[in-house]
């Protein structure tokens, strides 16, 4: 349990921004350069894996510019 805890802690310290559920008082804003996954490997090396751009449909939904049709769909 120590290895995943260490990976979480080191990765959180590497992310010098606030993003999603990761909030930092010393870095309250998002940094576009850090739009990536933080990777902590078995050797203790931290690297970054860039994320692809979200599809336009997803962006429109997130920004409130689109709606989903619910008719005929299972909703939970």
C-alpha positions as CSV (number, residue, x, y, z in Angstrom):
1,X,0.0,0.0,0.0
2,X,3.0,2.3,0.4
3,X,3.9,2.2,-3.3
4,X,0.5,3.5,-4.5
5,X,0.3,6.1,-1.7
6,X,3.8,7.3,-2.7
7,X,2.8,7.5,-6.4
8,X,-0.3,9.5,-5.5
9,X,1.6,11.9,-3.3
10,X,4.5,12.5,-5.7
11,X,2.1,12.9,-8.7
12,X,0.0,15.4,-6.7
13,X,3.0,17.4,-5.9
14,X,4.1,17.4,-9.5
15,X,0.7,18.8,-10.7
16,X,1.2,22.5,-10.0
17,X,-2.4,23.6,-10.8
18,X,-6.0,23.1,-9.7
19,X,-7.8,20.6,-12.0
20,X,-10.9,18.5,-11.3
21,X,-10.9,17.2,-7.7
22,X,-7.2,18.1,-7.4
23,X,-7.2,21.5,-5.6
24,X,-4.1,23.5,-4.7
25,X,-4.2,26.8,-2.8
26,X,-0.8,27.7,-4.1
27,X,-1.8,27.1,-7.7
28,X,-5.6,28.0,-7.9
29,X,-5.8,28.2,-11.7
30,X,-5.6,25.5,-14.4
31,X,-2.5,25.4,-16.5
32,X,-3.1,24.3,-20.1
33,X,0.4,22.9,-20.2
34,X,-0.6,20.4,-17.5
35,X,-3.6,19.0,-19.3
36,X,-2.1,15.5,-19.1
37,X,-1.9,12.4,-17.0
38,X,1.0,12.2,-14.5
39,X,2.7,8.9,-14.8
40,X,4.8,7.5,-11.8
41,X,6.7,4.3,-12.8
42,X,8.2,1.5,-10.7
43,X,11.6,3.2,-10.8
44,X,10.1,6.4,-9.2
45,X,10.3,8.4,-12.4
46,X,7.6,10.9,-13.1
47,X,6.5,11.7,-16.7
48,X,3.6,13.3,-18.4
49,X,1.2,11.7,-21.0
50,X,-0.6,14.3,-23.1
51,X,-4.4,14.0,-23.4
52,X,-6.2,14.1,-26.7
53,X,-8.6,16.9,-27.4
54,X,-12.2,16.2,-26.4
55,X,-14.7,15.6,-29.3
56,X,-16.7,18.6,-30.2
57,X,-20.0,17.0,-29.1
58,X,-18.6,16.5,-25.6
59,X,-17.3,20.1,-25.4
60,X,-20.7,21.4,-26.5
61,X,-22.4,19.3,-23.8
62,X,-20.0,20.5,-21.1
63,X,-20.4,24.1,-22.1
64,X,-24.2,23.9,-22.1
65,X,-24.5,24.4,-25.8
66,X,-26.1,21.1,-26.6
67,X,-28.6,18.6,-25.0
68,X,-29.0,14.9,-25.1
69,X,-32.2,13.3,-26.4
70,X,-33.5,11.0,-23.7
71,X,-36.5,9.4,-25.5
72,X,-36.0,5.7,-25.9
73,X,-32.8,5.6,-23.8
74,X,-32.2,3.9,-20.4
75,X,-31.5,6.6,-17.8
76,X,-30.1,6.0,-14.4
